[in-house]
Amino acid sequence: MNEYRIGQGWKAFRRRLPWLGAAASGLLMSASFAPLAWADAAWVALVPMVLGLYFLDRRQALKAGFLAGALCWLTSIWWLTRVTLAGWFLLSLYCALYWIPFAVLVQGWFRRFGAARFLPNVGLMLGAAAVWTGFEWVRGNLLTGFPWNPFGVSQSSNLSLIAHAAWGGVYAVTAVLVWTNMGIGLTVLRYVNRETRRFRRPHPELFLSLLVVMVGIYTGLNMSREPVVGGQWLRVAMVQPNIPQEQKWSDSTIDLIYERLGDLTGKALDFTEPDLLVWPETALPDDVRLSQPSYDLVYSLASRGTPMLVGSMDTMWGDDGVVRYYNSSFLFDDKGTITGTYDKRHLVLFGEYIPFHEHLLFLSTYAPVPASFTSGTTSTVFRIEKPSVTFSSLICFEDTVAALGRESVRNGARFLINQTNDAWFDPSAASRQHMAHGVFRAVENRVPMVRVANSGVSCAIDHRGRVQDVIADGEGKVRVPGFRVTPVLTPPDRMALTFYTRHGDVFAVAMLLPGLVFLGWMARGGTRTDTGGTD
């Protein structure tokens, strides 16, 4: 009787293994991003789910893919609950849907070809990489897009690998990760499944996946060593006021905000002599062009001889009499005069604008802003004269949208500035996840980036993706008030644009098209043909 119970229990456990594998993949993927930031976990994150999909039917595969995606997103963007619990839950489930095509393809391929033959397995590795990469691009662009945490972002500290973003964007790194996961998964599957077991011979899937990684690292290392020819240095002062979000719009703390901005900026100007000083997104408590106290503060500081890039709200009255609000960035020259303005273009749904708010007023209760902002329409290229350097600002999460940084560089910007306010999600891993996206914008366009946050990670990122000069205290804590001056090497005006800057996400689109073909082929059905032979 005990043996029978043990046998039944083992069978029940084996039935649950594919689902445990899906859950493990979701959690491993999440762990590859901050706060854990286990970058190495990304190389095997999909393996448990791939193993489990071999034993599932199509309907079960669909559920397993959704389960893995849901666990990944629910845990990796947990910080969103600090702003909206419902938004966190619904957005996580939406993003989980993009795991389903991968799961359906892998299960369908196993159903048709099994896992014992080399050439079909290579086809699966290609198909899986294409489907995952293509649908990841769709997630980043569909319905304004949510390009947060593409798989490749987990490797933001792997400088030799991410160098390939200069031609393929972050999606080139994603494709390598999926390719390698599939090679490892198919190799493990041959050992654990009696139908495909091969103990006495090497498995070419593993060697082929590792070969691509080694070649990628070698060529990427050579690419990352390319020097900046004809560039010039400038000194950028980053000011991080660290105003808690719950105090940022309180009338009782306006004096504190002015005092902290004035004190930190004054010290930076007194002791560091920067060429440009930057405040974060909406650093001021009101509209700098309409508020006399705010304008007087900026004028008094900028007229000391250093241009300032200032984050502020802006209000405009249109010819139709409608008031429009903008999340903006203003460049003040060394005489205190506004010489350029940029209005944020990619607004955050329910964070900065409410769809159909004129007709559905009840939706305002689900947003942290009382009224919708209006999106800007163009990229702005700012210029300072000493030294003569051009740059553009990306406000808040705009640096997660690769197309915006690319457009700015194509228009003439030679370094990027991300002005952000990650205090919305403090304390959490959001600021570290956010910073990792900026690494790819720098590498994709081969230009440096300076990140200035109200609270979070204020730092410089060079054109290779190296993170430098983080504002932090003696214990390494980044949520502190402070300032720091960082040297920035900018490329010349006539720099050679990268393939990515010139052509954008052609690699990701090129992966999506065959990925759809693979999926359509698998939808036609078929039966498993494991024979134990090899091609």
HUVEN-V977634 format. One record per run of one state. SS is the DSSP state (@ for helix, = for strand, . for the rest). FROM is the first residue (numbers start at 1). TO is the last residue. If there is no record, write none. Layout:
ss:SS from:FROM to:TO
ss:SS from:FROM to:TO
//
This chain:
ss:. from:1 to:1
ss:@ from:2 to:31
ss:. from:32 to:38
ss:@ from:39 to:43
ss:. from:44 to:46
ss:@ from:47 to:53
ss:. from:54 to:57
ss:@ from:58 to:76
ss:. from:77 to:77
ss:@ from:78 to:82
ss:. from:83 to:84
ss:@ from:85 to:113
ss:. from:114 to:117
ss:@ from:118 to:144
ss:. from:145 to:150
ss:@ from:151 to:155
ss:. from:156 to:158
ss:@ from:159 to:162
ss:. from:163 to:164
ss:@ from:165 to:192
ss:. from:193 to:203
ss:@ from:204 to:224
ss:. from:225 to:231
ss:= from:232 to:240
ss:. from:241 to:244
ss:@ from:245 to:248
ss:. from:249 to:250
ss:@ from:251 to:272
ss:. from:273 to:275
ss:= from:276 to:278
ss:. from:279 to:286
ss:= from:287 to:287
ss:. from:288 to:291
ss:@ from:292 to:302
ss:. from:303 to:306
ss:= from:307 to:317
ss:. from:318 to:322
ss:= from:323 to:332
ss:. from:333 to:337
ss:= from:338 to:343
ss:. from:344 to:348
ss:= from:349 to:349
ss:. from:350 to:352
ss:= from:353 to:353
ss:. from:354 to:360
ss:@ from:361 to:366
ss:. from:367 to:381
ss:= from:382 to:384
ss:. from:385 to:388
ss:= from:389 to:395
ss:@ from:396 to:400
ss:. from:401 to:401
ss:@ from:402 to:410
ss:. from:411 to:414
ss:= from:415 to:420
ss:. from:421 to:421
ss:@ from:422 to:425
ss:. from:426 to:429
ss:@ from:430 to:445
ss:. from:446 to:447
ss:= from:448 to:453
ss:. from:454 to:458
ss:= from:459 to:461
ss:. from:462 to:466
ss:= from:467 to:468
ss:. from:469 to:481
ss:= from:482 to:490
ss:. from:491 to:498
ss:@ from:499 to:503
ss:. from:504 to:505
ss:@ from:506 to:523
ss:. from:524 to:535
//
